[in-house]
Amino acid sequence: MEINWLAIGLATLVPTVVGSIWYGPLFGKLWIKSTGKTEEELMDGFSIPKVMITNLVLGFFLAFAIWGIMTGMHRGSDHGSWFGHGAFHGAMLALFLVIPPMVIMSQYDRKTATNVLLGVGYWTIAMALMGGIIDALA
């Protein structure tokens, strides 16, 4: 199957865009409180360019993996391409492959339940959108 670079490229942007909204105006204050730190403590040594570059590189890896898994699941079938179908698969990939190790690590890191739930919600939505974009443009 031919690689759809447009779909992968657009999906690459999703974690950064959704994260900017999710951890900003939507739940930023709640997230800060859930860390047990002040905003000043969280910003100490924080490099926005470094974080953005890292997010884009790893977002690309994730988008490429989602594309590969979804195209592999549908190889030889004519399932059709539509956003809702891809969003479902993206959310399932988050729930079964991303969230379990994230929750396991959060226990060792002593994260609060609120902090973990914010991460679970963020990744479920981000990966659902990524899967939706990838499937809609396939």
C-alpha positions in Angstrom: 0.0 0.0 0.0 1.3 3.4 -0.9 2.2 5.7 2.0 -0.1 8.7 2.4 2.3 11.4 3.4 -0.4 14.1 3.6 -2.4 12.0 6.1 0.7 11.2 8.2 1.8 14.8 8.1 -1.5 16.2 9.3 -1.8 13.5 11.9 1.7 14.4 13.1 0.4 17.8 14.2 -2.5 16.5 16.2 -0.7 15.7 19.5 0.9 19.2 19.6 -2.3 21.0 18.7 -4.6 19.0 20.9 -2.0 19.2 23.8 -1.8 23.0 23.5 -5.6 23.2 23.9 -6.0 20.3 26.4 -3.2 21.4 28.8 -3.8 25.1 28.1 -7.3 26.7 28.1 -9.3 23.5 28.7 -7.5 21.8 31.6 -4.3 23.8 32.2 -5.1 25.0 35.7 -6.4 21.6 36.8 -3.3 19.9 35.3 -0.9 22.2 37.1 -2.8 21.5 40.4 -2.6 17.8 39.7 1.2 17.9 39.5 1.5 19.3 43.0 3.8 22.0 41.7 3.4 25.6 40.9 3.4 27.0 37.4 6.8 28.6 38.1 8.3 25.2 39.2 6.9 23.6 36.0 8.3 26.3 33.8 11.8 26.2 35.4 14.1 24.8 32.7 11.3 24.3 30.3 12.3 24.9 26.6 9.3 25.4 24.3 11.4 24.9 21.1 12.8 21.7 22.4 9.4 20.4 23.5 7.8 21.4 20.1 10.5 19.7 18.1 10.3 16.6 20.3 6.5 16.5 20.0 6.7 16.8 16.2 9.3 14.1 15.8 7.5 11.7 18.1 4.1 12.7 16.7 5.5 11.6 13.3 6.6 8.2 14.6 3.2 7.7 16.2 1.3 8.9 13.1 3.4 6.5 10.9 2.7 3.6 13.3 -1.0 4.3 13.4 -1.0 4.5 9.6 0.9 1.2 9.4 -1.3 -0.6 11.9 -4.5 0.6 10.3 -3.5 -0.2 6.7 -2.2 -3.6 7.9 -5.6 -4.4 9.5 -7.4 -3.6 6.3 -5.1 -5.0 3.7 -7.1 -6.8 1.0 -10.4 -5.5 2.3 -12.6 -2.7 1.1 -13.7 -1.2 4.4 -14.1 2.2 3.0 -12.3 5.3 4.4 -14.1 7.6 6.7 -13.2 9.6 9.7 -15.4 7.8 12.3 -13.9 4.4 11.5 -10.4 5.7 11.8 -11.2 7.6 15.0 -12.5 4.4 16.5 -9.3 2.5 15.7 -7.2 5.4 16.9 -9.0 5.5 20.2 -8.7 1.7 20.5 -4.9 1.9 19.8 -4.7 4.5 22.6 -6.7 2.4 25.1 -4.9 -0.8 24.4 -1.3 0.2 23.5 -0.6 3.7 24.9 -2.6 4.1 28.1 -1.7 0.8 29.9 2.1 1.6 30.0 1.3 5.2 30.8 -0.8 4.3 33.8 1.7 1.7 35.0 4.5 4.3 34.9 2.3 6.9 36.6 2.1 4.6 39.6 5.9 4.6 39.9 6.0 8.3 39.3 3.4 8.8 42.0 1.0 10.8 39.8 -2.3 11.8 41.1 -5.5 10.2 39.7 -6.5 13.5 38.2 -3.1 13.8 36.4 -3.5 10.3 35.0 -7.1 10.8 33.9 -6.1 14.0 32.1 -3.4 12.1 30.3 -5.8 9.2 29.4 -8.3 11.7 28.0 -5.7 13.6 26.1 -4.2 10.5 24.4 -7.5 9.0 23.6 -8.7 12.1 21.9 -5.4 12.8 20.2 -5.1 9.3 18.8 -8.8 9.2 17.8 -8.2 12.3 15.8 -5.0 11.0 14.3 -6.7 7.7 13.3 -9.7 9.7 11.9 -7.4 11.9 9.7 -5.4 8.9 8.5 -8.5 6.9 7.6 -10.4 9.8 6.0 -7.4 10.6 3.7 -6.5 7.0 2.9 
